[in-house]
Amino acid sequence: MKIDKKYIYITLLLFLIEVLIATFFKDKFIRPILGDVLVVILLFSFCRIFYHGNSIKLIIGVLIFAFIIEILQYFQFASLLGLENNKIAKIVLGSTFDWLDLLAYSIGALLCFPLDNKLTINYSNCNS
């Protein structure tokens, strides 16, 4: 299995940005909207470290995963599992459904296309 190092760096950078957003921003745009846009790109870049196949399928898969997590929030899945007081479960599963999150995830997925195209083109040009 080949590991794509450029996506490791992007994943680490996005993870650091997400931690900073969660730690320092309590506003109504950066944390809830920008954070959700970036989390989809973070998940995509993490998967891209290991998966080198069709990027469109991967982007759609990550978007579906994000939507499923959001829909589980609608049904208060963490509470159904008895994890409503578990901090890690609240971070991973979330706690509040919001239609705007679905829009933010979709924007993040759309941003994955140019990111992946740029990195793939640059990488293939370096190997020529």
C-alpha positions in Angstrom: 0.0 0.0 0.0 1.4 3.3 -1.1 0.9 6.3 1.3 0.5 9.8 -0.2 2.6 12.1 1.9 1.2 15.3 0.6 -2.2 14.3 2.0 -0.7 13.5 5.3 0.5 17.1 5.6 -2.8 18.5 4.5 -4.7 16.2 7.0 -2.4 17.3 9.8 -2.8 21.0 8.9 -6.6 20.8 8.7 -6.8 18.8 11.9 -4.7 21.6 13.6 -7.0 24.2 12.2 -10.1 22.3 13.3 -8.7 22.1 16.9 -7.9 25.8 16.9 -11.4 26.6 15.7 -13.0 24.4 18.3 -10.8 25.9 21.0 -10.8 29.6 20.3 -13.9 30.4 18.2 -17.3 30.6 19.8 -18.9 32.6 17.0 -21.8 32.0 14.5 -19.7 31.6 11.4 -16.2 30.3 11.8 -16.9 27.4 14.2 -20.2 26.2 12.9 -19.9 26.9 9.2 -16.2 27.1 8.3 -15.5 24.3 10.7 -18.0 22.0 8.9 -16.7 22.9 5.5 -13.2 22.1 6.6 -14.1 18.8 8.3 -15.3 17.3 5.0 -12.0 18.3 3.4 -10.2 16.9 6.4 -12.0 13.5 6.1 -11.3 13.5 2.3 -7.6 14.3 2.7 -7.3 11.6 5.4 -8.9 9.0 3.2 -6.8 10.1 0.2 -3.6 9.2 2.1 -4.5 5.6 1.6 -7.0 5.5 -1.3 -5.7 6.4 -4.7 -8.7 5.5 -6.7 -11.5 7.5 -8.2 -11.7 10.9 -6.3 -15.3 11.5 -7.3 -16.4 8.3 -5.6 -14.3 9.2 -2.5 -15.7 12.7 -2.3 -19.3 11.4 -2.6 -18.5 8.7 0.0 -17.2 11.3 2.5 -20.2 13.6 1.8 -22.6 10.7 2.4 -20.8 9.8 5.6 -21.0 13.5 6.8 -24.7 13.5 5.9 -25.3 10.3 7.9 -23.7 11.7 10.9 -25.8 14.8 10.7 -29.0 12.8 10.2 -28.0 10.7 13.3 -27.9 14.0 15.2 -31.5 14.7 14.2 -32.5 11.4 15.8 -30.3 12.1 18.9 -28.2 9.0 18.2 -25.7 9.8 21.0 -28.5 9.9 23.5 -30.0 6.7 22.2 -26.6 5.0 22.8 -26.4 6.6 26.3 -23.5 8.7 25.3 -25.0 12.2 25.6 -22.6 13.1 28.4 -19.5 11.6 26.7 -17.4 14.4 25.4 -15.6 12.4 22.7 -18.9 11.0 21.5 -20.4 14.5 21.3 -17.4 15.6 19.2 -17.5 12.7 16.8 -21.3 12.2 16.6 -22.3 15.8 17.3 -25.3 16.8 19.3 -27.4 19.2 17.3 -28.9 18.8 13.8 -28.8 21.8 11.6 -29.8 22.0 7.9 -27.0 24.5 7.4 -24.5 21.8 8.3 -25.6 19.8 5.2 -24.9 22.9 3.1 -21.5 23.4 4.7 -20.6 19.7 4.1 -21.7 20.1 0.5 -19.5 23.2 0.0 -16.6 21.3 1.6 -17.1 18.4 -0.8 -17.2 20.7 -3.8 -13.9 22.3 -2.6 -12.3 18.8 -2.6 -12.5 18.7 -6.4 -10.1 21.5 -7.2 -7.8 20.6 -4.3 -7.5 17.0 -5.5 -7.1 18.1 -9.1 -4.3 20.6 -8.2 -2.4 18.1 -6.1 -2.9 15.3 -8.6 -1.7 17.5 -11.5 1.3 18.8 -9.6 2.2 15.3 -8.5 2.0 13.9 -11.9 4.0 16.8 -13.4 6.8 16.1 -10.8 7.0 12.4 -11.9 7.2 13.2 -15.6 
